[in-house]
Amino acid sequence: MDDAIKYEIIMYWSKEDDVFIVEVPELPGCMADGRDYEEAVRNALVVIKEWIETAREHGKEIPEPKGRPIYA
């Protein structure tokens, strides 16, 4: 499975920008947008991969995907 797919994403509609915004909380500063839901997800996968590649190139730590939250 592609590592980019394993990261949590948070998506919301920005009325101000008239686009869906995607944030990747586990990767600081990693965000994308899209005119519709599908485009926002596709763009998020691209920027997640780019974030990971850039971190590797600069010798930065890449956070492990946390996966699904577990509640007691």
C-alpha positions in Angstrom: 0.0 0.0 0.0 1.2 3.5 -0.8 2.5 5.3 2.3 0.6 8.4 1.4 -2.7 6.6 1.8 -1.9 5.7 5.4 -1.9 9.3 6.8 -5.0 10.8 8.3 -6.6 13.7 6.4 -9.1 16.3 7.6 -11.2 17.8 4.9 -13.5 20.8 5.0 -15.2 23.2 2.7 -13.8 26.8 2.6 -16.6 29.1 1.6 -14.1 32.0 1.4 -11.9 30.1 -1.1 -14.7 28.1 -2.7 -12.7 24.9 -2.5 -12.3 21.8 -0.3 -9.3 22.1 2.0 -7.4 19.0 3.1 -5.0 19.1 6.1 -2.6 16.3 7.1 -2.2 16.7 10.8 0.7 14.2 11.2 2.8 16.1 8.6 3.3 19.7 9.7 2.3 22.2 7.0 1.0 19.6 4.6 -2.2 20.9 3.0 -4.0 20.7 -0.4 -7.2 21.9 -1.9 -9.5 21.0 -4.7 -12.7 22.2 -6.5 -14.4 19.0 -5.5 -13.9 16.2 -3.0 -12.1 13.8 -5.4 -9.7 16.5 -6.6 -8.9 17.5 -3.1 -8.1 13.9 -2.2 -5.9 13.4 -5.3 -4.1 16.6 -4.6 -3.6 15.6 -1.0 -1.9 12.3 -2.0 0.5 14.3 -4.3 1.5 16.7 -1.5 1.9 13.9 1.0 4.3 12.1 -1.3 6.2 15.4 -2.0 6.3 16.2 1.8 7.9 12.7 2.4 10.3 13.1 -0.5 11.4 16.5 0.7 11.9 15.3 4.3 14.0 12.4 3.1 16.2 14.8 0.9 16.8 17.0 3.9 17.4 14.2 6.4 14.3 15.1 8.4 12.3 12.6 10.5 9.2 11.3 8.8 6.4 10.7 11.3 4.8 7.2 11.2 1.1 7.2 10.4 -0.9 6.8 13.6 -3.7 5.0 12.0 -7.2 4.7 13.5 -7.7 6.3 17.0 -8.4 3.7 19.7 -10.8 4.6 22.4 -11.2 2.8 25.7 
